[in-house]
Amino acid sequence: MAFFLGIPRCAEPPAIFGPTIEAALASTAQPESRAIVDNGDEPLGEVIGFDVLRPGRNVGCAGAWNLLCRTGFERGADSVILINGDCAVAQDTFERMLASWRRLVAAQGFSCFRIDRAVWETVGEFDEEYYPVYWEDTDYRRRLALAGEAIDEWPLKEVARPSHGRATYQSGITHGWLVEGAGYQGWTGERDAWFRKRWEANRDRYVAKWGGMPGAETHATPFGTPR
């Protein structure tokens, strides 16, 4: 199956982003083309083997996913595999994802997933109003369910979680990053407070859009009338 590989890049330091790229290039299954969306504060230089797409501003997680999906499908791919910049795959991850008969495969939640053209055309783009990140994946899960699309969801069983660096999962994928003494991605102070506020705002948008929290939604259409 012809596939396209896309990676949204944001604040990941070289020690995290570099291994993500290296792992992708070492995979047993290789795409017909690859691209990175550069959402970082500091511009990303050239990356061998990847086209670097520069939207000129931080388009957020959903915006980066949409740009990568559009690019992949416009290039003729049957499937697009997206991996976040802090997610390093195992050597056989892509191969296993492509072997699934499901049309959406969540190998590491939506931090590493495959989406087929048919799903994209049926369900549509990710909602970019969830900015810059959080709840866009939950929203898409809701829309997938309403469209009758089942997800091949790999279990997220941790086998190692160090005090800093990335956690390792049973799938062989490593994901996330902790800064020792500073928590997730080293966020502190105003930056951490801003992200927490955005998480809350995006949660509130989800509740308004679907009439309840996940599992308790009352709307069958976005911002619709309760059933």
ABEGO torsion letter per residue (X at the ends): XBBBBBBBBBABBAAAAAAAAAAAAABABBBABBBBBBABABBBBBBBGBBBBBAGBBAEAAAAAAAAAAAAAAAGBABBBBBBAABBBBAAAAAAAAABABABBBABEAABBBBBAAAAAAAEBBBAABOABEGAAAAAAAAAAAAGBBBBBBBBBBABBBABEBBBBAAGBBBEBBBBGAEBGGBBEAAAAAAAAAAAAAAAAAAAAAGEBBGABABABBGBBBX
